[in-house]
C-alpha cells in the first residue's frame, strides 16, 4: 500500500526519485555553510529544502540553486541527518524539466544537454563534440578561445570520438530512460 497518498505530487516525485523526504531536514544550515557555489546562487541550499517544506514547490523548482549545484557532495558530507542534498538537487532539475518550469540558468541546462548527447551517440564523452554542441546552442562562440591552442597542442582533446564496444547498450539506457519519463 502506498503510504505517500496524502502528499503533494511534487513531494511524492521527490521521494520516489531520491528515496528521502525533504521534511526530515531540520534546517541546521550546515549544507549551505559549506556550499562552494552558494555565493553565486540566488538562495542557499537549505532554503531550497525549506521552500519544499513550506509547499512552495515552484519557488524551489525555479531557483538558480538547483541548476548551479555542482554535485560535489559537500552538503551531504556535512549533514547531521545524512540527507543527500545533491541527490535532491538532481531530482529537482529533472522535475523542473518534466513539468516545464522556468529554467533560470539556461546555459547550465544547455551544457547538460551538450554533455549527454555525445555519450548517447558514442557511449562515452567526446569533449570536442560536447564543446561544439554547447557553443552552438549557447551562442557563446568566442568565449574561452584563448585556451584552444594550448589545449589542442597538448592533445587534451581528441578530434574524433572514441566509440566503445557495445555502444548500443548505452543507447538502450537512454531510450529506456526517455520512455520511463
C-alpha positions, 0 to 999 in steps of 0.5 A: 500500500502506498503510504505517500497518498496524502502528499503533494505530487511534487513531494511524492516525485521527490521521494520516489526519485531520491528515496528521502523526504525533504521534511526530515531536514531540520534546517541546521544550515550546515549544507549551505555553510559549506556550499562552494557555489552558494555565493553565486546562487540566488538562495542557499541550499537549505532554503531550497529544502525549506521552500519544499517544506513550506509547499512552495514547490515552484519557488524551489523548482525555479531557483538558480540553486538547483541548476548551479549545484555542482554535485560535489557532495559537500552538503551531504558530507556535512549533514547531521541527518545524512540527507543527500542534498545533491541527490535532491538537487538532481531530482529537482532539475529533472522535475523542473524539466518534466513539468516545464518550469522556468529554467533560470540558468539556461546555459547550465541546462544547455551544457547538460544537454551538450554533455549527454548527447555525445555519450548517447551517440558514442557511449562515452564523452567526446569533449570536442563534440560536447564543446561544439554542441554547447557553443552552438546552442549557447551562442557563446562562440568566442568565449574561452578561445584563448585556451584552444591552442594550448589545449589542442597542442597538448592533445587534451582533446581528441578530434574524433570520438572514441566509440566503445564496444557495445555502444548500443547498450548505452543507447538502450539506457537512454531510450529506456530512460526517455520512455520511463519519463 
